Amino acid sequence: MKHLRTVLTCLAVAGLAACASQPAPVSVADTIARTPNLTTLNTLIVQAGMGEALKAQGPFTVFAPSNDAFKALPPAALAELGKDPARLKAVLSYHVVPGKLNSTDIKNMTVKTIGGADLSLAKAGEFVTVDDAAVQTPDVAATNGVVHVIDQVLNAPRR
């Protein structure tokens, strides 16, 4: 009986530890800020003044380019974006869709971004693409939507 009690205590402690190691969902903006592979995106969101909007009620779906996606851009292109706040906001807005689209909701379709542009989504089995980018990590939960990490920076159309 004593052994059983010890095992049950260990299981309870392990269960609590597992629960504690999984952070509670936070807003889309805070989810991006907490994700190590999205630090460049987070910096640009702050620079563009979009952080508070992405903490709002939403829901939002963010197709979030990874740090490697930004590294693949020519350095001059990223520097130019940093100097043009309106263009930076347009590019970032092209990565955000109003509403919550989990990967299971995505099919071959076109959706409107928060900037009003059309964004092409496609799905083949479990493989999801957004324009020409592939979703690397789908369905990162947030309290006001969902984040999908993608392998490219999407090329927002110029107006």
MARTORKOL-809027 format. One line per 4 residues: number of its first residue (from 1); for each residue x, y, z of N, C-alpha, C. Coordinates in nm, 3 decimals. Last residue first. Layout:
N
NUM	X Y Z X Y Z X Y Z  ...
END
This chain:
159
159	0.023 4.861 -5.371 -0.100 4.931 -5.411 -0.065 5.059 -5.480  0.182 4.546 -5.406 0.191 4.693 -5.388 0.062 4.757 -5.437  0.123 4.244 -5.226 0.110 4.325 -5.348 0.120 4.474 -5.316  0.371 4.088 -5.028 0.246 4.165 -5.032 0.239 4.245 -5.160
155	0.507 3.798 -5.020 0.527 3.919 -5.096 0.395 3.992 -5.113  0.594 3.643 -4.714 0.499 3.658 -4.825 0.519 3.794 -4.891  0.881 3.480 -4.634 0.811 3.605 -4.615 0.722 3.623 -4.737  0.867 3.127 -4.560 0.899 3.241 -4.646 0.825 3.365 -4.599
151	0.774 2.921 -4.399 0.915 2.920 -4.438 0.957 3.035 -4.529  0.562 2.984 -4.108 0.586 2.954 -4.249 0.733 2.976 -4.285  0.358 2.891 -3.841 0.493 2.933 -3.880 0.517 2.888 -4.024  0.053 3.014 -3.754 0.114 2.908 -3.834 0.252 2.960 -3.877
147	-0.151 3.084 -3.478 -0.030 3.120 -3.553 0.018 2.996 -3.627  -0.480 3.200 -3.394 -0.385 3.091 -3.417 -0.269 3.143 -3.501  -0.676 3.368 -3.144 -0.654 3.317 -3.279 -0.554 3.204 -3.283  -0.659 3.466 -2.887 -0.737 3.542 -2.985 -0.709 3.496 -3.128
143	-0.498 3.294 -2.748 -0.630 3.323 -2.693 -0.719 3.394 -2.793  -0.346 3.050 -2.964 -0.343 3.179 -2.894 -0.485 3.206 -2.846  -0.162 2.766 -3.077 -0.282 2.827 -3.019 -0.253 2.959 -2.950  -0.041 2.691 -3.374 0.010 2.735 -3.246 -0.103 2.819 -3.183
139	-0.092 2.555 -3.633 -0.183 2.552 -3.517 -0.120 2.583 -3.382  0.212 2.419 -3.780 0.074 2.467 -3.782 0.015 2.479 -3.642  0.513 2.486 -3.899 0.454 2.452 -3.770 0.312 2.507 -3.768  0.535 2.533 -4.174 0.629 2.444 -4.107 0.573 2.395 -3.974
135	0.372 2.587 -4.468 0.354 2.592 -4.323 0.446 2.488 -4.261  0.543 2.740 -4.738 0.493 2.617 -4.675 0.479 2.640 -4.525  0.462 2.989 -4.983 0.526 2.947 -4.859 0.462 2.819 -4.805  0.329 3.100 -5.193 0.435 3.005 -5.225 0.506 2.951 -5.101
131	0.025 3.118 -5.038 0.093 3.166 -5.158 0.201 3.062 -5.193  0.073 2.871 -4.824 0.018 3.006 -4.821 0.093 3.082 -4.929  0.001 2.523 -4.783 0.079 2.633 -4.838 -0.001 2.762 -4.832  0.021 2.223 -4.600 -0.049 2.349 -4.622 0.048 2.451 -4.680
127	-0.023 1.881 -4.582 0.068 1.985 -4.629 -0.011 2.110 -4.665  -0.184 1.669 -4.535 -0.153 1.754 -4.418 -0.067 1.873 -4.456  -0.335 1.681 -4.841 -0.314 1.595 -4.723 -0.296 1.683 -4.601  -0.283 1.988 -4.936 -0.273 1.856 -4.996 -0.239 1.760 -4.883
123	-0.413 2.310 -4.966 -0.386 2.198 -4.878 -0.385 2.070 -4.960  -0.369 2.666 -4.982 -0.389 2.535 -5.046 -0.351 2.426 -4.947  -0.455 3.007 -5.022 -0.425 2.895 -4.933 -0.451 2.766 -5.009  -0.372 3.332 -5.116 -0.408 3.197 -5.162 -0.362 3.092 -5.062
119	-0.517 3.635 -5.040 -0.410 3.543 -5.003 -0.455 3.403 -5.041  -0.591 3.965 -5.138 -0.624 3.823 -5.147 -0.500 3.740 -5.118  -0.603 4.247 -4.910 -0.549 4.176 -5.026 -0.594 4.030 -5.022  -0.681 4.378 -4.678 -0.774 4.375 -4.789 -0.724 4.303 -4.913
115	-0.533 4.362 -4.450 -0.504 4.475 -4.537 -0.592 4.479 -4.661  -0.605 4.126 -4.344 -0.655 4.245 -4.274 -0.626 4.371 -4.354  -0.686 3.932 -4.643 -0.601 3.968 -4.530 -0.661 4.090 -4.459  -0.921 3.697 -4.756 -0.881 3.838 -4.750 -0.795 3.860 -4.625
111	-0.846 3.390 -4.926 -0.899 3.464 -4.812 -0.849 3.608 -4.821  -0.915 3.117 -5.133 -0.859 3.251 -5.125 -0.926 3.322 -5.008  -0.832 2.764 -5.127 -0.921 2.879 -5.112 -0.842 3.009 -5.118  -0.822 2.444 -5.045 -0.783 2.529 -5.157 -0.881 2.646 -5.162
107	-0.842 2.477 -4.687 -0.858 2.398 -4.810 -0.808 2.487 -4.922  -0.834 2.474 -4.337 -0.778 2.523 -4.463 -0.801 2.422 -4.574  -0.910 2.359 -4.104 -1.008 2.443 -4.172 -0.963 2.485 -4.311  -0.685 2.237 -4.005 -0.795 2.149 -4.048 -0.905 2.226 -4.122
103	-0.533 2.450 -3.923 -0.491 2.379 -4.045 -0.602 2.287 -4.095  -0.765 2.711 -3.833 -0.673 2.603 -3.799 -0.638 2.529 -3.927  -0.830 3.029 -3.849 -0.822 2.919 -3.945 -0.719 2.818 -3.894  -1.025 3.280 -3.728 -0.935 3.174 -3.685 -0.943 3.058 -3.784
99	-1.024 3.623 -3.841 -1.085 3.494 -3.816 -0.979 3.391 -3.779  -0.829 3.794 -4.082 -0.928 3.800 -3.975 -0.996 3.663 -3.962  -0.486 3.723 -4.129 -0.622 3.704 -4.181 -0.719 3.719 -4.064  -0.168 3.840 -4.207 -0.271 3.827 -4.104 -0.409 3.822 -4.170
95	0.022 3.906 -4.390 0.041 3.778 -4.320 -0.070 3.750 -4.219  -0.029 4.159 -4.468 -0.053 4.054 -4.567 -0.040 3.915 -4.506  0.070 4.308 -4.261 -0.075 4.289 -4.268 -0.113 4.180 -4.368  0.342 4.317 -4.333 0.300 4.239 -4.215 0.150 4.211 -4.218
91	0.322 4.484 -4.558 0.379 4.349 -4.570 0.333 4.263 -4.453  0.212 4.716 -4.443 0.142 4.648 -4.551 0.191 4.504 -4.566  0.413 4.788 -4.260 0.281 4.752 -4.210 0.200 4.677 -4.316  0.616 4.844 -4.446 0.635 4.740 -4.346 0.500 4.693 -4.293
87	0.502 5.062 -4.581 0.527 4.937 -4.654 0.545 4.821 -4.557  0.501 5.247 -4.369 0.375 5.212 -4.437 0.392 5.080 -4.512  0.776 5.270 -4.293 0.676 5.214 -4.201 0.545 5.173 -4.269  1.059 5.220 -4.427 0.929 5.258 -4.485 0.817 5.198 -4.400
83	1.283 5.119 -4.314 1.282 5.263 -4.339 1.148 5.313 -4.390  1.240 4.846 -4.307 1.256 4.917 -4.181 1.249 5.067 -4.195  1.251 4.789 -4.579 1.124 4.777 -4.506 1.129 4.855 -4.376  1.525 4.823 -4.621 1.429 4.914 -4.685 1.294 4.910 -4.615
79	1.625 4.604 -4.479 1.661 4.740 -4.437 1.564 4.842 -4.495  1.523 4.397 -4.635 1.479 4.409 -4.496 1.510 4.549 -4.443  1.664 4.448 -4.871 1.517 4.448 -4.872 1.464 4.466 -4.731  1.931 4.415 -4.800 1.885 4.549 -4.840 1.732 4.557 -4.836
75	1.953 4.139 -4.757 1.962 4.233 -4.645 1.910 4.373 -4.679  1.710 3.937 -4.919 1.830 4.019 -4.935 1.836 4.121 -4.820  1.583 3.673 -4.712 1.562 3.797 -4.786 1.697 3.866 -4.809  1.655 3.474 -4.539 1.661 3.444 -4.683 1.638 3.568 -4.769
71	1.594 3.572 -4.290 1.736 3.565 -4.328 1.753 3.539 -4.478  1.319 3.529 -4.286 1.369 3.666 -4.297 1.515 3.668 -4.338  1.324 3.251 -4.260 1.255 3.312 -4.374 1.303 3.455 -4.395  1.450 3.220 -4.014 1.519 3.175 -4.135 1.455 3.234 -4.261
67	1.246 3.309 -3.843 1.370 3.387 -3.853 1.446 3.349 -3.980  0.933 3.254 -4.024 1.036 3.221 -3.926 1.157 3.314 -3.941  0.630 3.429 -4.068 0.760 3.388 -4.123 0.862 3.364 -4.012  0.314 3.329 -3.988 0.431 3.393 -3.930 0.562 3.344 -3.991
63	0.010 3.403 -4.040 0.106 3.318 -4.110 0.241 3.384 -4.084  -0.242 3.422 -3.808 -0.117 3.483 -3.851 -0.031 3.375 -3.917  -0.571 3.493 -3.767 -0.481 3.387 -3.810 -0.357 3.455 -3.864  -0.766 3.622 -3.498 -0.674 3.641 -3.608 -0.606 3.508 -3.641
59	-1.092 3.717 -3.363 -0.974 3.632 -3.375 -0.893 3.664 -3.501  -0.981 3.997 -3.168 -0.968 3.909 -3.285 -1.097 3.839 -3.316  -0.917 4.155 -2.939 -1.006 4.039 -2.929 -0.993 3.944 -3.047  -0.563 4.244 -2.951 -0.707 4.272 -2.944 -0.786 4.142 -2.951
55	-0.308 4.202 -3.007 -0.349 4.160 -2.873 -0.499 4.179 -2.854  -0.271 4.315 -3.248 -0.267 4.169 -3.244 -0.290 4.112 -3.104  -0.274 4.584 -3.173 -0.383 4.533 -3.258 -0.388 4.380 -3.253  -0.033 4.600 -3.035 -0.158 4.614 -2.962 -0.276 4.560 -3.043
51	0.156 4.562 -3.251 0.148 4.474 -3.134 0.014 4.481 -3.061  0.205 4.731 -3.460 0.092 4.639 -3.473 0.071 4.550 -3.350  0.416 4.904 -3.511 0.307 4.949 -3.424 0.185 4.859 -3.428  0.635 4.823 -3.647 0.523 4.869 -3.727 0.406 4.919 -3.642
47	0.795 4.735 -3.435 0.838 4.850 -3.514 0.723 4.909 -3.596  0.648 4.507 -3.359 0.663 4.618 -3.266 0.698 4.746 -3.342  0.687 4.357 -3.592 0.551 4.388 -3.546 0.554 4.507 -3.452  0.966 4.331 -3.593 0.901 4.408 -3.698 0.757 4.446 -3.661
43	1.004 4.168 -3.367 1.068 4.300 -3.374 0.998 4.388 -3.477  0.862 3.939 -3.451 0.818 4.014 -3.334 0.876 4.156 -3.336  1.021 3.855 -3.667 0.882 3.897 -3.689 0.834 3.981 -3.572  1.250 3.786 -3.521 1.256 3.891 -3.623 1.116 3.944 -3.651
39	1.157 3.578 -3.354 1.205 3.704 -3.296 1.212 3.817 -3.398  1.060 3.320 -3.393 0.985 3.432 -3.453 1.032 3.568 -3.400  1.175 3.116 -3.258 1.195 3.116 -3.402 1.123 3.232 -3.472  1.083 3.148 -2.991 1.222 3.180 -3.027 1.247 3.191 -3.177
35	0.791 3.298 -2.897 0.842 3.190 -2.982 0.982 3.225 -3.031  0.686 3.513 -2.763 0.740 3.403 -2.682 0.808 3.294 -2.765  0.581 3.675 -2.966 0.692 3.726 -2.884 0.759 3.614 -2.804  0.370 3.514 -3.055 0.483 3.541 -3.144 0.604 3.587 -3.063
31	0.214 3.533 -2.825 0.258 3.402 -2.872 0.378 3.418 -2.964  0.158 3.804 -2.819 0.242 3.748 -2.714 0.293 3.609 -2.750  -0.005 3.822 -3.049 0.116 3.903 -3.037 0.211 3.844 -2.934  -0.214 3.646 -2.980 -0.132 3.619 -3.098 0.001 3.695 -3.087
27	-0.221 3.599 -2.618 -0.262 3.661 -2.744 -0.169 3.621 -2.858  -0.172 3.268 -2.478 -0.176 3.414 -2.467 -0.216 3.469 -2.604  -0.216 2.959 -2.307 -0.223 3.040 -2.428 -0.235 3.189 -2.395  0.025 2.868 -2.057 -0.115 2.894 -2.094 -0.116 2.979 -2.220
23	0.300 2.650 -2.120 0.245 2.781 -2.087 0.101 2.794 -2.134  0.383 2.359 -1.974 0.312 2.407 -2.092 0.247 2.541 -2.059  0.481 2.303 -1.727 0.579 2.328 -1.833 0.512 2.375 -1.962  0.263 2.246 -1.569 0.333 2.372 -1.546 0.430 2.403 -1.659
19	0.196 1.993 -1.659 0.103 2.103 -1.680 0.174 2.237 -1.666  0.419 1.852 -1.568 0.390 1.857 -1.711 0.296 1.972 -1.742  0.388 1.885 -1.293 0.507 1.940 -1.359 0.483 1.952 -1.508  0.154 1.744 -1.252 0.156 1.888 -1.226 0.275 1.953 -1.294
15	0.246 1.487 -1.321 0.137 1.549 -1.396 0.134 1.699 -1.376  0.438 1.447 -1.123 0.479 1.450 -1.264 0.371 1.516 -1.349  0.270 1.444 -0.900 0.373 1.548 -0.911 0.418 1.560 -1.057  0.119 1.215 -0.962 0.053 1.344 -0.943 0.153 1.458 -0.959
11	0.317 1.020 -0.969 0.239 1.048 -1.089 0.171 1.184 -1.079  0.403 1.029 -0.701 0.497 1.061 -0.808 0.422 1.096 -0.937  0.169 0.944 -0.577 0.222 1.076 -0.547 0.317 1.120 -0.657  0.152 0.683 -0.679 0.046 0.780 -0.709 0.093 0.923 -0.684
7	0.385 0.573 -0.566 0.369 0.579 -0.711 0.265 0.683 -0.749  0.319 0.595 -0.295 0.437 0.663 -0.347 0.428 0.679 -0.498  0.097 0.426 -0.282 0.081 0.567 -0.247 0.198 0.648 -0.302  0.220 0.184 -0.345 0.117 0.237 -0.433 0.097 0.387 -0.408
3	0.385 0.153 -0.120 0.444 0.164 -0.253 0.344 0.226 -0.351  0.194 0.122 0.080 0.283 0.237 0.086 0.346 0.260 -0.051  0.082 -0.119 0.000 0.000 0.000 0.000 0.087 0.126 0.000
END
